[in-house]
Amino acid sequence: MHMTRLGLNAVSSGAAKDLGTMLLTLSRTVVLAGLVGLGLSLAPVPAKAAGGAFASFPGRWTGQGRLGFKDGKIENVTCRATYFVAEDTGNLTQNIRCASASGKIEVKSNVAEKDGKLSGSWNELIYNMQGELSGQVTKYGFLVTVKGTGESTLDATMDLIVKNAKQVVEIHFNSSTLLGLTLMLDKSTSNLQTSERQD
């Protein structure tokens, strides 16, 4: 895979909605080129590592990236995400908040993994949009397809790799005014407070 060269323009309200729904998956997309750019060692991530496929996620992640539009402009994006793994089911819950010059989005997603297959749902809280996600565990992380339901026409693919305290995400939009989104996130070393679980 290769990093998409992103071009962008000022977003329309529809583009902002698609951005919100996309980031939700967070669940969510990473490319080898992004990891090389970060200088990371690409050791394979075992799908059945201790704690399951989501063992590396729990905690707070912050970072930034670039959002590309089909009309050629680029916007900088900053994001804050928190992840929790349910003790009873092992399912992953993600809460993510992102902001760019075009506005803000807030997404919550729930993901389950079974035999290397991923399934789940997402909900964008500001624009009241939702959808489904599916995918698989890969050698270096996850490959996910994200689709909107109802009024959302979102259709995108996402690559995600987590290596130690680094997370790289790359999203390619298939039917949108958006071209792509690349994020690079760092995991916080501080513990989450109980109240933050309500974000």
N, C-alpha and C positions, 0 to 999 in steps of 0.2 A: 504494500500500500504506500501511498505518498501523500504528503500534506497538500491539501487543496489550496491553490492560490486564491485568496479571498478578495473579492471586490464588493464595495457597498455603497448604498445611498440612504438618504433619510427614510425611515420606515413609515409606511402607512399604518393605520390602526390594525389592518388585517395582518401585516407583517409582524407587528408587536405581539399579536395573539399567537401567531405561529412560533415566535421566539419563546414565549412563555411555555407553550405546550412542549416544545422541543427540549428545553432545558430540564423539564420535569423528569424525564427518564434518566435521567442522570444517572436514569438512570443511568450515566449515566455513561465514553467513546474515545478510543485511543489508537494512534498509529505509531509504527516503529520509527518513522522519521522524527516524530515528536519526541520520542524517548532518546533518540540519538542526539537531538538538539539539546536535550537537558543533560546529556552526558551520563545517562543511566545505563547500568548493566542489565542486559535483557535475559536474565535467567528465567526459565519457564516457571509459571505459577501453577502448581498442582491443583486440579479441580477439587480433589478430596483432601486438601490440607486440613490440619487440625482446626476445628471450628467451622469447617465447611467452606464452600466456595466464596462466602462473604466475610471470611475471617479478617481480612485486611481493612475492611471498610469502617467499622464502628468508630465514631468520634467526629470531630469538627474539621472541615476542610475549607480553605479559603484560597482564592487565586483570581486570575484574570485570563482574558483571551480576546479573540477577534471574531466578529460576526460579519459575514460577507453577503451582500445583496447582488441579485442578478443584474441590476442596473449599474453596478461598478463601484460603489462606495464601501468603506470599511468603518465599523464602529468598534470601539473598545468596550469590553464587557467585564464587570467585576462580579464575583459570585461568592456566596457563603453557603456551605452545605453541611448538614448533620445526618449521620447514619446510625441506625439502631438495628440490632438483630434480636428478634424475639426468642426468648429462652425456650418456649414450648414448641414453636413451629420451625424455628431457624430461618424464618422469612426476613427479608431486608426491608426496612422502611427508610425512605430518604425524604428529607425536607430541604429544599434549595431555594434561595433567594438570589436573584441576579438583577443588575441594573446597567443600563447603557444610556446614551444620550436620548434614546427614543422612549425610555420609560423603565418600569420595573415589572418583574414577574415573580410569582411565588408558587412553587409547585411541590406537591406531595405525591410520592409514588410508593407502591408496595410490590415487592418482587419475590417470587418463590423459585427455588431451584430443585430439580429432581432428575437424577441420572444425566446431568450435564445440560439439561434443557431449562430455559428460563421462561417464566410467564408472569404477568402482572398487569397492573392498571396504574394510571396517573390522573391527577386532578389539578388544574391550574386555578388557584383560588381568587385571583384578581379579576380575570376575564371569564371565570366560570366555564372553563372548557375541560374536557376529559377525553380519555382514550385508553387504548390497550397497548401492551408491549409483549414481545416474544423474542426469543433468541437462544443462544447457546454459549457455554463456557468454552473458551479457546485456550491455546497454549500460553498466551500472555495475558488473558483477561476475559472480556466478553464481547460478543457481536450481537447487537440488538436491532430489531425492527420496531419502529414506533408509528402508530397510526391513531388518528383522531376518530372520535365517534360523534354522532349528532351533527352539530353545525360545524365542527372542526374538520377540515380537509387535510390535516397534517399527514404527511407520508415521508418518513425519513429512515435512514440507517445510521447506526452509531457504533463506533469502535471505542473500547475502553480498556486501558491497561493500568494496573496498580502495581507499583514496585516500591516496597518499603513505604516511605512517607510521601511518595509522589504519585499523582494521578493525572493522566493525560486523556483527554476526550476529544474525539473528532466526529462531527455530525455532518452528513450529506443529506440535503433536502431534495426530495424527488418531485414534489408538486407544491411549489411555494414561490413567493417573491424572493425568498432567501436562497442563498447559494450554499453556505456552509458555516459551521461554527467550530472553532478550535479553542479548548480550554486547558490550562495547566494549573493544577491545584496542589497545595501543600497541606499535609495533615498537622494539626496543632498538637503540641506535646502536652498541653494542659488537659485535665479531666473535665468532662462536661458536668455542669451542675444539674441537679434533678429538675429544676424549673425549666431548663432548656429543652427538655424532652417534650414540652408542650408547644414548641415553636411550630 
